[in-house]
Amino acid sequence: MKKKVCMVVPSFTAKGGITSVVNGYRNSQLTEDYDVRFIETYCDGSVIQKTSKALSAYLKFIYTALFWKPNLVHVHTSFGGSFYRKALIIEIASLSKIPVVNHVHGADFDEFYRKKSQKKKKTIEKIYNKCIRTIALSEEWKKNLAEIVPEQTIRVVENYGILQEDLIKEKLTKSNNKLILFLGFICERKGCFDIPAIVDQVCSKIPDARFILGGSGEIEKVKQKLSAKYKDNVEFPGWIRNEQKRQYLREADIFLLPSYNEGMPMAILDAMGCGLPIVSTDVGGIPKIVRQGINGYLYKPGDSKSMACAIIEYLTDDEKRLKAGRESVDVIRESYSLQQNIDKLERVYTEVERLRNDKL
C-alpha cells in the first residue's frame, strides 16, 4: 500500500516559481510511488478570491488530517504572506501528530528573518521548528536556514529543469534573432530596474537587439527608466505561460536574470532546458547551475555594464552562443533533471517515515 503524502501548494495556475516546481510533480514518478493529495492554499486574483481559496484550503486540510490521515505533510513555503498562510497548516499538522516537511522557496532572507524584530523572529522560529525536516534549494540557503532550525534537520533538494528536446534541436539550426528574454516578476529584487541600463549599452552596439520582459509587476517603473532612443527595443507581453512561454523560449537567443536575491530560479532552469545561454548574477544557487564562461556569465548584482558586454559577446559570436546553449542542456541532463529531484525528495520522505516509526 502506498504511503500517503499531503502536498500543500499554490494554485497550479498561479504565477511564480513554486508553481513551476509543483506542476512537475503531478503525474510524475512521485505520484506513482506515493499516494499524493494536493491542497492549494493560494490563487491569483482579488483579496476576496485569495481569502476564499485559503479558507477552503484550511477546511480541506483539517478534513484530510482527520480522515485521510497522511503519513506526512509536504508544505511549499515562501516568505511574506506565504509563510503566514502555511503557518496555520503547520500548526494543524503538528497538533495532529503528522510530520511536516517544509520546502522553502523564498529568496530575500534578510527581509524575511534577519531584519525582523525579536518577537517576529521567535514566531518564525517556532513555526519552522515544528517541521521535522526543512528543504533548502542550495547549500547557501542551507546556511541561511540554519539560523532558524538545526542544520542537521535541513536537506538540500535543488530545483530541476525539463529538457525540451524539440526546442533544443531547433536552437542548433535557427538564425540569430538577437532576442534577449527575461521571465519572472518585474521588480527590484529581480534586478529589473538595471535592465534599462543594459538595454542602452547593448542597443548602442546592436541596434536591432530586442528585449522581451515577460512578467507582471512594476512595469511602469522600468518603462520610465528606458531611454526614448531604445524604448521600442523592449516589449512587455505580461505574464506568459504554457505554449506562449514555449514560443518565447523557442525564439530567444539569451536568457537574462539580473537578480539581487534568489534560491534556485526555475526560470533559469527552464531556459537551460531549452538550450539557452544564461547571463545572470552570482547569488543564491545560480552559481551551481550556471558555470562561468561555460554555459553563461555571472556578475555581481547591479553590474549592468558587464552583463551588457556578455550579451553583446553572445549576439556577435554564434559559435560561442550555441556552444554555451549546448552546455546548458548538458548541465540539466547530468545533474538537474526532474527524476533526480524526485529521487532526492523520496529519500527525504523515507527518512521522515523512519523517524516517525521510531517515535511510535
C-alpha atoms as a printed R data frame, in Angstrom:
    type eleno elety resid chain resno       x      y       z
1   ATOM     1    CA   MET     A     1   0.000  0.000   0.000
2   ATOM     2    CA   LYS     A     2   1.359  3.416  -0.972
3   ATOM     3    CA   LYS     A     3   2.331  5.883   1.730
4   ATOM     4    CA   LYS     A     4   0.127  8.982   1.821
5   ATOM     5    CA   VAL     A     5   1.572 12.457   1.261
6   ATOM     6    CA   CYS     A     6  -0.435 15.661   1.550
7   ATOM     7    CA   MET     A     7   1.362 18.319  -0.514
8   ATOM     8    CA   VAL     A     8   0.376 21.919   0.234
9   ATOM     9    CA   VAL     A     9   0.930 24.137  -2.797
10  ATOM    10    CA   PRO     A    10  -0.186 27.341  -4.519
11  ATOM    11    CA   SER     A    11  -2.750 27.030  -7.298
12  ATOM    12    CA   PHE     A    12  -1.390 25.121 -10.289
13  ATOM    13    CA   THR     A    13  -2.229 28.163 -12.416
14  ATOM    14    CA   ALA     A    14  -0.689 30.802 -10.096
15  ATOM    15    CA   LYS     A    15   2.271 32.930 -11.155
16  ATOM    16    CA   GLY     A    16   5.701 32.152  -9.764
17  ATOM    17    CA   GLY     A    17   8.478 29.632  -9.403
18  ATOM    18    CA   ILE     A    18   6.800 27.422  -6.789
19  ATOM    19    CA   THR     A    19   4.006 26.693  -9.259
20  ATOM    20    CA   SER     A    20   6.587 25.666 -11.863
21  ATOM    21    CA   VAL     A    21   8.174 23.274  -9.373
22  ATOM    22    CA   VAL     A    22   4.982 21.586  -8.154
23  ATOM    23    CA   ASN     A    23   3.467 21.301 -11.628
24  ATOM    24    CA   GLY     A    24   6.264 18.888 -12.478
25  ATOM    25    CA   TYR     A    25   5.292 16.604  -9.603
26  ATOM    26    CA   ARG     A    26   1.813 15.915 -10.959
27  ATOM    27    CA   ASN     A    27   1.674 12.690 -12.992
28  ATOM    28    CA   SER     A    28   5.345 12.001 -12.270
29  ATOM    29    CA   GLN     A    29   7.302  9.180 -10.638
30  ATOM    30    CA   LEU     A    30   6.456 10.803  -7.296
31  ATOM    31    CA   THR     A    31   2.709 10.259  -7.750
32  ATOM    32    CA   GLU     A    32   3.374  6.700  -8.893
33  ATOM    33    CA   ASP     A    33   5.421  5.883  -5.807
34  ATOM    34    CA   TYR     A    34   3.231  7.753  -3.291
35  ATOM    35    CA   ASP     A    35  -0.455  8.500  -2.885
36  ATOM    36    CA   VAL     A    36  -0.195 12.300  -3.148
37  ATOM    37    CA   ARG     A    37  -3.095 14.614  -2.340
38  ATOM    38    CA   PHE     A    38  -2.561 18.258  -3.361
39  ATOM    39    CA   ILE     A    39  -4.176 21.118  -1.438
40  ATOM    40    CA   GLU     A    40  -3.981 24.591  -2.982
41  ATOM    41    CA   THR     A    41  -3.828 27.484  -0.498
42  ATOM    42    CA   TYR     A    42  -3.314 30.429  -2.865
43  ATOM    43    CA   CYS     A    43  -4.563 31.774  -6.182
44  ATOM    44    CA   ASP     A    44  -4.040 34.916  -8.232
45  ATOM    45    CA   GLY     A    45  -6.953 37.345  -8.129
46  ATOM    46    CA   SER     A    46  -8.768 39.707  -5.796
47  ATOM    47    CA   VAL     A    47  -8.448 39.760  -1.992
48  ATOM    48    CA   ILE     A    48 -11.821 38.009  -1.770
49  ATOM    49    CA   GLN     A    49 -10.723 35.259  -4.151
50  ATOM    50    CA   LYS     A    50  -7.416 34.770  -2.284
51  ATOM    51    CA   THR     A    51  -9.144 34.703   1.107
52  ATOM    52    CA   SER     A    52 -11.770 32.248  -0.125
53  ATOM    53    CA   LYS     A    53  -9.056 29.975  -1.532
54  ATOM    54    CA   ALA     A    54  -7.126 29.991   1.752
55  ATOM    55    CA   LEU     A    55 -10.209 29.315   3.908
56  ATOM    56    CA   SER     A    56 -11.259 26.467   1.628
57  ATOM    57    CA   ALA     A    57  -7.746 25.012   1.874
58  ATOM    58    CA   TYR     A    58  -7.828 25.063   5.688
59  ATOM    59    CA   LEU     A    59 -11.119 23.172   5.733
60  ATOM    60    CA   LYS     A    60  -9.809 20.632   3.221
61  ATOM    61    CA   PHE     A    61  -6.628 20.203   5.227
62  ATOM    62    CA   ILE     A    62  -8.466 19.652   8.524
63  ATOM    63    CA   TYR     A    63 -10.625 17.007   6.826
64  ATOM    64    CA   THR     A    64  -7.523 15.421   5.248
65  ATOM    65    CA   ALA     A    65  -5.639 15.346   8.560
66  ATOM    66    CA   LEU     A    66  -8.572 13.850  10.479
67  ATOM    67    CA   PHE     A    67  -9.946 11.329   7.994
68  ATOM    68    CA   TRP     A    68  -7.388 10.646   5.226
69  ATOM    69    CA   LYS     A    69  -4.531 10.558   7.769
70  ATOM    70    CA   PRO     A    70  -1.442 11.241   5.603
71  ATOM    71    CA   ASN     A    71   1.914  9.790   6.600
72  ATOM    72    CA   LEU     A    72   3.493 13.209   6.126
73  ATOM    73    CA   VAL     A    73   2.676 16.740   5.017
74  ATOM    74    CA   HIS     A    74   4.938 18.426   2.447
75  ATOM    75    CA   VAL     A    75   4.457 22.190   2.630
76  ATOM    76    CA   HIS     A    76   5.862 24.521  -0.039
77  ATOM    77    CA   THR     A    77   6.526 27.873   1.639
78  ATOM    78    CA   SER     A    78   7.899 31.225   0.616
79  ATOM    79    CA   PHE     A    79   8.290 34.439   2.583
80  ATOM    80    CA   GLY     A    80   5.748 37.133   3.417
81  ATOM    81    CA   GLY     A    81   2.107 36.114   3.019
82  ATOM    82    CA   SER     A    82   3.008 32.566   2.024
83  ATOM    83    CA   PHE     A    83   4.672 31.968   5.403
84  ATOM    84    CA   TYR     A    84   1.617 33.084   7.352
85  ATOM    85    CA   ARG     A    85  -0.784 31.080   5.163
86  ATOM    86    CA   LYS     A    86   1.238 27.909   5.666
87  ATOM    87    CA   ALA     A    87   1.891 28.563   9.385
88  ATOM    88    CA   LEU     A    88  -1.672 27.502  10.240
89  ATOM    89    CA   ILE     A    89  -1.296 24.346   8.141
90  ATOM    90    CA   ILE     A    90   1.918 23.507  10.013
91  ATOM    91    CA   GLU     A    91   0.210 24.141  13.373
92  ATOM    92    CA   ILE     A    92  -2.734 21.873  12.482
93  ATOM    93    CA   ALA     A    93  -0.412 19.104  11.264
94  ATOM    94    CA   SER     A    94   1.661 19.408  14.441
95  ATOM    95    CA   LEU     A    95  -1.439 19.109  16.648
96  ATOM    96    CA   SER     A    96  -2.485 16.070  14.581
97  ATOM    97    CA   LYS     A    97   0.953 14.486  15.150
98  ATOM    98    CA   ILE     A    98   1.636 14.386  11.388
99  ATOM    99    CA   PRO     A    99   5.292 15.076  10.464
100 ATOM   100    CA   VAL     A   100   5.853 18.127   8.256
101 ATOM   101    CA   VAL     A   101   8.487 18.721   5.580
102 ATOM   102    CA   ASN     A   102   8.949 22.455   4.971
103 ATOM   103    CA   HIS     A   103  10.166 23.118   1.399
104 ATOM   104    CA   VAL     A   104  11.440 26.716   1.477
105 ATOM   105    CA   HIS     A   105  11.374 28.671  -1.800
106 ATOM   106    CA   GLY     A   106  11.766 32.264  -0.546
107 ATOM   107    CA   ALA     A   107  14.579 34.482  -1.764
108 ATOM   108    CA   ASP     A   108  15.087 37.546   0.480
109 ATOM   109    CA   PHE     A   109  16.252 36.080   3.792
110 ATOM   110    CA   ASP     A   110  17.286 39.428   5.256
111 ATOM   111    CA   GLU     A   111  13.813 40.911   4.858
112 ATOM   112    CA   PHE     A   112  12.089 37.719   5.985
113 ATOM   113    CA   TYR     A   113  14.156 36.979   9.097
114 ATOM   114    CA   ARG     A   114  17.337 38.885   9.871
115 ATOM   115    CA   LYS     A   115  15.768 42.354   9.836
116 ATOM   116    CA   LYS     A   116  12.687 41.356  11.820
117 ATOM   117    CA   SER     A   117  12.028 42.216  15.473
118 ATOM   118    CA   GLN     A   118  12.913 39.636  18.106
119 ATOM   119    CA   LYS     A   119   9.206 38.900  18.555
120 ATOM   120    CA   LYS     A   120   8.703 38.129  14.838
121 ATOM   121    CA   LYS     A   121  11.911 36.103  14.752
122 ATOM   122    CA   LYS     A   122  10.571 33.961  17.601
123 ATOM   123    CA   THR     A   123   7.323 33.398  15.679
124 ATOM   124    CA   ILE     A   124   9.219 32.260  12.569
125 ATOM   125    CA   GLU     A   125  11.490 30.006  14.630
126 ATOM   126    CA   LYS     A   126   8.534 28.471  16.456
127 ATOM   127    CA   ILE     A   127   6.730 27.571  13.221
128 ATOM   128    CA   TYR     A   128   9.805 26.324  11.348
129 ATOM   129    CA   ASN     A   129  10.884 24.150  14.280
130 ATOM   130    CA   LYS     A   130   7.563 22.316  14.255
131 ATOM   131    CA   CYS     A   131   8.742 20.771  10.947
132 ATOM   132    CA   ILE     A   132  10.687 17.529  11.121
133 ATOM   133    CA   ARG     A   133  12.698 18.398   8.003
134 ATOM   134    CA   THR     A   134  13.422 21.619   6.115
135 ATOM   135    CA   ILE     A   135  14.308 21.534   2.416
136 ATOM   136    CA   ALA     A   136  16.711 24.188   1.102
137 ATOM   137    CA   LEU     A   137  17.228 24.920  -2.598
138 ATOM   138    CA   SER     A   138  21.020 25.265  -2.331
139 ATOM   139    CA   GLU     A   139  23.932 24.898   0.088
140 ATOM   140    CA   GLU     A   140  23.964 28.681   0.514
141 ATOM   141    CA   TRP     A   141  20.317 28.583   1.559
142 ATOM   142    CA   LYS     A   142  21.059 25.713   3.926
143 ATOM   143    CA   LYS     A   143  23.448 28.049   5.768
144 ATOM   144    CA   ASN     A   144  20.775 30.764   5.917
145 ATOM   145    CA   LEU     A   145  18.071 28.431   7.200
146 ATOM   146    CA   ALA     A   146  20.466 27.027   9.816
147 ATOM   147    CA   GLU     A   147  19.948 30.340  11.631
148 ATOM   148    CA   ILE     A   148  16.346 29.241  12.259
149 ATOM   149    CA   VAL     A   149  16.371 25.438  12.508
150 ATOM   150    CA   PRO     A   150  19.096 22.902  13.456
151 ATOM   151    CA   GLU     A   151  21.395 22.329  10.496
152 ATOM   152    CA   GLN     A   152  21.117 18.544  10.854
153 ATOM   153    CA   THR     A   153  17.394 18.777  10.006
154 ATOM   154    CA   ILE     A   154  17.993 20.561   6.668
155 ATOM   155    CA   ARG     A   155  18.270 18.715   3.363
156 ATOM   156    CA   VAL     A   156  19.268 20.292   0.045
157 ATOM   157    CA   VAL     A   157  16.974 19.452  -2.877
158 ATOM   158    CA   GLU     A   158  17.782 21.714  -5.801
159 ATOM   159    CA   ASN     A   159  15.162 22.629  -8.375
160 ATOM   160    CA   TYR     A   160  15.085 20.922 -11.750
161 ATOM   161    CA   GLY     A   161  14.808 21.675 -15.445
162 ATOM   162    CA   ILE     A   162  12.728 19.922 -18.093
163 ATOM   163    CA   LEU     A   163  14.596 19.173 -21.312
164 ATOM   164    CA   GLN     A   164  12.602 20.403 -24.319
165 ATOM   165    CA   GLU     A   165  14.185 18.178 -26.945
166 ATOM   166    CA   ASP     A   166  12.325 19.718 -29.900
167 ATOM   167    CA   LEU     A   167  13.382 23.253 -28.951
168 ATOM   168    CA   ILE     A   168  16.952 22.140 -28.331
169 ATOM   169    CA   LYS     A   169  17.189 20.754 -31.892
170 ATOM   170    CA   GLU     A   170  15.789 23.995 -33.316
171 ATOM   171    CA   LYS     A   171  18.398 26.062 -31.450
172 ATOM   172    CA   LEU     A   172  21.166 24.351 -33.408
173 ATOM   173    CA   THR     A   173  19.807 25.486 -36.765
174 ATOM   174    CA   LYS     A   174  17.732 28.622 -36.154
175 ATOM   175    CA   SER     A   175  19.005 32.050 -37.144
176 ATOM   176    CA   ASN     A   176  20.160 34.591 -34.569
177 ATOM   177    CA   ASN     A   177  17.060 36.620 -33.638
178 ATOM   178    CA   LYS     A   178  19.090 38.920 -31.367
179 ATOM   179    CA   LEU     A   179  16.414 38.353 -28.745
180 ATOM   180    CA   ILE     A   180  17.131 38.544 -25.011
181 ATOM   181    CA   LEU     A   181  14.456 37.054 -22.760
182 ATOM   182    CA   PHE     A   182  13.569 37.740 -19.120
183 ATOM   183    CA   LEU     A   183  10.797 35.797 -17.363
184 ATOM   184    CA   GLY     A   184   9.529 36.461 -13.852
185 ATOM   185    CA   PHE     A   185   8.159 39.120 -11.549
186 ATOM   186    CA   ILE     A   186   9.225 42.562 -12.750
187 ATOM   187    CA   CYS     A   187  10.593 44.119  -9.574
188 ATOM   188    CA   GLU     A   188  13.704 45.473  -7.899
189 ATOM   189    CA   ARG     A   189  14.701 42.127  -6.356
190 ATOM   190    CA   LYS     A   190  14.853 40.538  -9.813
191 ATOM   191    CA   GLY     A   191  17.189 43.324 -10.973
192 ATOM   192    CA   CYS     A   192  14.658 44.677 -13.459
193 ATOM   193    CA   PHE     A   193  15.496 48.312 -12.701
194 ATOM   194    CA   ASP     A   194  19.023 47.582 -14.019
195 ATOM   195    CA   ILE     A   195  17.681 46.306 -17.342
196 ATOM   196    CA   PRO     A   196  17.248 49.777 -18.944
197 ATOM   197    CA   ALA     A   197  20.991 50.405 -18.500
198 ATOM   198    CA   ILE     A   198  21.715 47.008 -20.072
199 ATOM   199    CA   VAL     A   199  19.370 47.844 -22.969
200 ATOM   200    CA   ASP     A   200  21.188 51.148 -23.606
201 ATOM   201    CA   GLN     A   201  24.605 49.510 -23.757
202 ATOM   202    CA   VAL     A   202  23.545 46.534 -25.867
203 ATOM   203    CA   CYS     A   203  21.444 48.515 -28.354
204 ATOM   204    CA   SER     A   204  24.156 51.143 -28.819
205 ATOM   205    CA   LYS     A   205  26.281 48.314 -30.297
206 ATOM   206    CA   ILE     A   206  23.482 46.161 -31.766
207 ATOM   207    CA   PRO     A   207  20.603 48.486 -32.705
208 ATOM   208    CA   ASP     A   208  18.232 45.673 -33.735
209 ATOM   209    CA   ALA     A   209  18.583 43.715 -30.470
210 ATOM   210    CA   ARG     A   210  15.245 43.022 -28.783
211 ATOM   211    CA   PHE     A   211  14.446 42.526 -25.112
212 ATOM   212    CA   ILE     A   212  11.327 40.644 -24.041
213 ATOM   213    CA   LEU     A   213  10.411 41.165 -20.372
214 ATOM   214    CA   GLY     A   214   7.734 38.564 -19.726
215 ATOM   215    CA   GLY     A   215   6.091 39.046 -16.366
216 ATOM   216    CA   SER     A   216   3.922 41.220 -14.189
217 ATOM   217    CA   GLY     A   217   4.813 43.809 -11.586
218 ATOM   218    CA   GLU     A   218   6.423 47.243 -11.716
219 ATOM   219    CA   ILE     A   219   6.395 47.551 -15.488
220 ATOM   220    CA   GLU     A   220   5.802 51.319 -15.496
221 ATOM   221    CA   LYS     A   221   8.881 51.932 -13.336
222 ATOM   222    CA   VAL     A   222  11.021 50.032 -15.834
223 ATOM   223    CA   LYS     A   223   9.453 51.886 -18.767
224 ATOM   224    CA   GLN     A   224  10.234 55.226 -17.115
225 ATOM   225    CA   LYS     A   225  13.908 54.272 -16.917
226 ATOM   226    CA   LEU     A   226  14.144 53.288 -20.583
227 ATOM   227    CA   SER     A   227  15.738 55.862 -22.836
228 ATOM   228    CA   ALA     A   228  13.486 57.241 -25.579
229 ATOM   229    CA   LYS     A   229  16.001 56.069 -28.168
230 ATOM   230    CA   TYR     A   230  15.619 52.371 -27.334
231 ATOM   231    CA   LYS     A   231  12.169 52.029 -25.763
232 ATOM   232    CA   ASP     A   232  10.895 50.326 -28.930
233 ATOM   233    CA   ASN     A   233  13.551 47.629 -28.457
234 ATOM   234    CA   VAL     A   234  11.800 46.409 -25.312
235 ATOM   235    CA   GLU     A   235   8.494 44.522 -25.174
236 ATOM   236    CA   PHE     A   236   6.303 43.756 -22.144
237 ATOM   237    CA   PRO     A   237   3.909 40.924 -23.071
238 ATOM   238    CA   GLY     A   238   2.745 40.416 -19.467
239 ATOM   239    CA   TRP     A   239   2.859 37.112 -17.603
240 ATOM   240    CA   ILE     A   240   3.375 34.305 -20.084
241 ATOM   241    CA   ARG     A   241   2.863 30.582 -19.626
242 ATOM   242    CA   ASN     A   242   2.266 27.303 -21.442
243 ATOM   243    CA   GLU     A   243   2.512 27.478 -25.253
244 ATOM   244    CA   GLN     A   244   3.203 31.225 -25.302
245 ATOM   245    CA   LYS     A   245   6.122 30.667 -22.950
246 ATOM   246    CA   ARG     A   246   7.444 27.864 -25.150
247 ATOM   247    CA   GLN     A   247   7.246 30.171 -28.153
248 ATOM   248    CA   TYR     A   248   9.313 32.892 -26.485
249 ATOM   249    CA   LEU     A   249  11.872 30.327 -25.316
250 ATOM   250    CA   ARG     A   250  11.963 28.992 -28.890
251 ATOM   251    CA   GLU     A   251  12.689 32.432 -30.356
252 ATOM   252    CA   ALA     A   252  15.122 33.641 -27.690
253 ATOM   253    CA   ASP     A   253  18.896 33.600 -28.044
254 ATOM   254    CA   ILE     A   254  19.925 34.531 -24.495
255 ATOM   255    CA   PHE     A   255  18.224 34.358 -21.106
256 ATOM   256    CA   LEU     A   256  18.790 37.305 -18.749
257 ATOM   257    CA   LEU     A   257  18.124 37.324 -14.992
258 ATOM   258    CA   PRO     A   258  19.938 40.174 -13.170
259 ATOM   259    CA   SER     A   259  18.595 39.240  -9.698
260 ATOM   260    CA   TYR     A   260  19.750 40.509  -6.319
261 ATOM   261    CA   ASN     A   261  18.321 37.542  -4.359
262 ATOM   262    CA   GLU     A   262  17.429 34.029  -5.494
263 ATOM   263    CA   GLY     A   263  17.105 30.480  -4.254
264 ATOM   264    CA   MET     A   264  17.351 28.197  -7.278
265 ATOM   265    CA   PRO     A   265  15.390 30.028 -10.011
266 ATOM   266    CA   MET     A   266  13.123 27.847 -12.127
267 ATOM   267    CA   ALA     A   267  13.229 30.499 -14.855
268 ATOM   268    CA   ILE     A   268  16.930 29.815 -15.464
269 ATOM   269    CA   LEU     A   269  16.445 26.039 -15.306
270 ATOM   270    CA   ASP     A   270  13.581 26.292 -17.816
271 ATOM   271    CA   ALA     A   271  15.774 28.361 -20.153
272 ATOM   272    CA   MET     A   272  18.667 25.917 -19.833
273 ATOM   273    CA   GLY     A   273  16.296 23.059 -20.625
274 ATOM   274    CA   CYS     A   274  15.625 24.796 -23.954
275 ATOM   275    CA   GLY     A   275  19.308 25.209 -24.811
276 ATOM   276    CA   LEU     A   276  19.823 28.878 -23.901
277 ATOM   277    CA   PRO     A   277  22.996 30.510 -22.586
278 ATOM   278    CA   ILE     A   278  22.474 32.473 -19.369
279 ATOM   279    CA   VAL     A   279  23.536 35.965 -18.281
280 ATOM   280    CA   SER     A   280  22.810 36.407 -14.590
281 ATOM   281    CA   THR     A   281  24.215 37.180 -11.135
282 ATOM   282    CA   ASP     A   282  26.236 35.159  -8.639
283 ATOM   283    CA   VAL     A   283  23.527 34.931  -5.954
284 ATOM   284    CA   GLY     A   284  21.761 32.020  -4.251
285 ATOM   285    CA   GLY     A   285  22.036 28.714  -6.072
286 ATOM   286    CA   ILE     A   286  22.669 30.267  -9.505
287 ATOM   287    CA   PRO     A   287  26.460 29.557  -9.499
288 ATOM   288    CA   LYS     A   288  25.632 25.845  -9.132
289 ATOM   289    CA   ILE     A   289  23.742 25.749 -12.436
290 ATOM   290    CA   VAL     A   290  25.479 28.495 -14.452
291 ATOM   291    CA   ARG     A   291  29.181 27.741 -14.861
292 ATOM   292    CA   GLN     A   292  31.161 30.888 -15.566
293 ATOM   293    CA   GLY     A   293  32.230 31.104 -19.215
294 ATOM   294    CA   ILE     A   294  30.816 27.654 -19.976
295 ATOM   295    CA   ASN     A   295  27.026 27.889 -20.214
296 ATOM   296    CA   GLY     A   296  26.787 31.537 -19.277
297 ATOM   297    CA   TYR     A   297  28.235 34.500 -17.416
298 ATOM   298    CA   LEU     A   298  27.627 35.619 -13.835
299 ATOM   299    CA   TYR     A   299  28.338 39.010 -12.285
300 ATOM   300    CA   LYS     A   300  27.668 40.924  -9.108
301 ATOM   301    CA   PRO     A   301  24.109 42.310  -8.875
302 ATOM   302    CA   GLY     A   302  23.950 45.787 -10.365
303 ATOM   303    CA   ASP     A   303  26.914 45.269 -12.721
304 ATOM   304    CA   SER     A   304  24.873 46.207 -15.791
305 ATOM   305    CA   LYS     A   305  27.969 47.048 -17.832
306 ATOM   306    CA   SER     A   306  29.426 43.533 -17.554
307 ATOM   307    CA   MET     A   307  26.072 41.895 -18.235
308 ATOM   308    CA   ALA     A   308  25.642 44.038 -21.343
309 ATOM   309    CA   CYS     A   309  29.133 43.073 -22.539
310 ATOM   310    CA   ALA     A   310  28.295 39.375 -22.090
311 ATOM   311    CA   ILE     A   311  25.090 39.772 -24.101
312 ATOM   312    CA   ILE     A   312  26.952 41.598 -26.883
313 ATOM   313    CA   GLU     A   313  29.566 38.834 -26.956
314 ATOM   314    CA   TYR     A   314  26.921 36.133 -27.383
315 ATOM   315    CA   LEU     A   315  24.956 38.075 -30.007
316 ATOM   316    CA   THR     A   316  28.068 38.648 -32.116
317 ATOM   317    CA   ASP     A   317  29.557 35.161 -31.804
318 ATOM   318    CA   ASP     A   318  27.134 32.470 -32.945
319 ATOM   319    CA   GLU     A   319  29.556 29.639 -32.256
320 ATOM   320    CA   LYS     A   320  30.127 30.707 -28.648
321 ATOM   321    CA   ARG     A   321  26.405 31.264 -28.059
322 ATOM   322    CA   LEU     A   322  25.369 27.875 -29.446
323 ATOM   323    CA   LYS     A   323  28.133 26.081 -27.543
324 ATOM   324    CA   ALA     A   324  27.002 27.702 -24.289
325 ATOM   325    CA   GLY     A   325  23.433 26.614 -25.037
326 ATOM   326    CA   ARG     A   326  24.563 23.018 -25.532
327 ATOM   327    CA   GLU     A   327  26.438 23.207 -22.223
328 ATOM   328    CA   SER     A   328  23.219 24.360 -20.528
329 ATOM   329    CA   VAL     A   329  21.480 21.243 -21.816
330 ATOM   330    CA   ASP     A   330  24.301 19.033 -20.542
331 ATOM   331    CA   VAL     A   331  24.093 20.559 -17.048
332 ATOM   332    CA   ILE     A   332  20.366 19.776 -16.844
333 ATOM   333    CA   ARG     A   333  20.745 16.300 -18.301
334 ATOM   334    CA   GLU     A   334  23.586 15.327 -15.964
335 ATOM   335    CA   SER     A   335  22.601 16.966 -12.669
336 ATOM   336    CA   TYR     A   336  19.239 18.754 -12.604
337 ATOM   337    CA   SER     A   337  16.605 16.519 -14.149
338 ATOM   338    CA   LEU     A   338  13.130 16.080 -12.661
339 ATOM   339    CA   GLN     A   339  13.905 12.448 -11.868
340 ATOM   340    CA   GLN     A   340  16.990 13.403  -9.862
341 ATOM   341    CA   ASN     A   341  14.906 15.937  -7.936
342 ATOM   342    CA   ILE     A   342  12.250 13.326  -7.163
343 ATOM   343    CA   ASP     A   343  14.891 10.793  -6.081
344 ATOM   344    CA   LYS     A   344  16.211 13.285  -3.509
345 ATOM   345    CA   LEU     A   345  12.696 14.143  -2.379
346 ATOM   346    CA   GLU     A   346  11.796 10.493  -1.891
347 ATOM   347    CA   ARG     A   347  14.938  9.998   0.207
348 ATOM   348    CA   VAL     A   348  13.666 12.768   2.496
349 ATOM   349    CA   TYR     A   349  10.247 11.096   2.665
350 ATOM   350    CA   THR     A   350  11.844  7.752   3.563
351 ATOM   351    CA   GLU     A   351  13.911  9.405   6.268
352 ATOM   352    CA   VAL     A   352  10.825 11.104   7.742
353 ATOM   353    CA   GLU     A   353   8.859  7.851   7.715
354 ATOM   354    CA   ARG     A   354  11.695  6.098   9.540
355 ATOM   355    CA   LEU     A   355  11.783  8.841  12.193
356 ATOM   356    CA   ARG     A   356   8.005  8.612  12.521
357 ATOM   357    CA   ASN     A   357   8.118  4.867  13.017
358 ATOM   358    CA   ASP     A   358  10.842  5.242  15.668
359 ATOM   359    CA   LYS     A   359   8.524  7.512  17.681
360 ATOM   360    CA   LEU     A   360   5.563  5.139  17.503
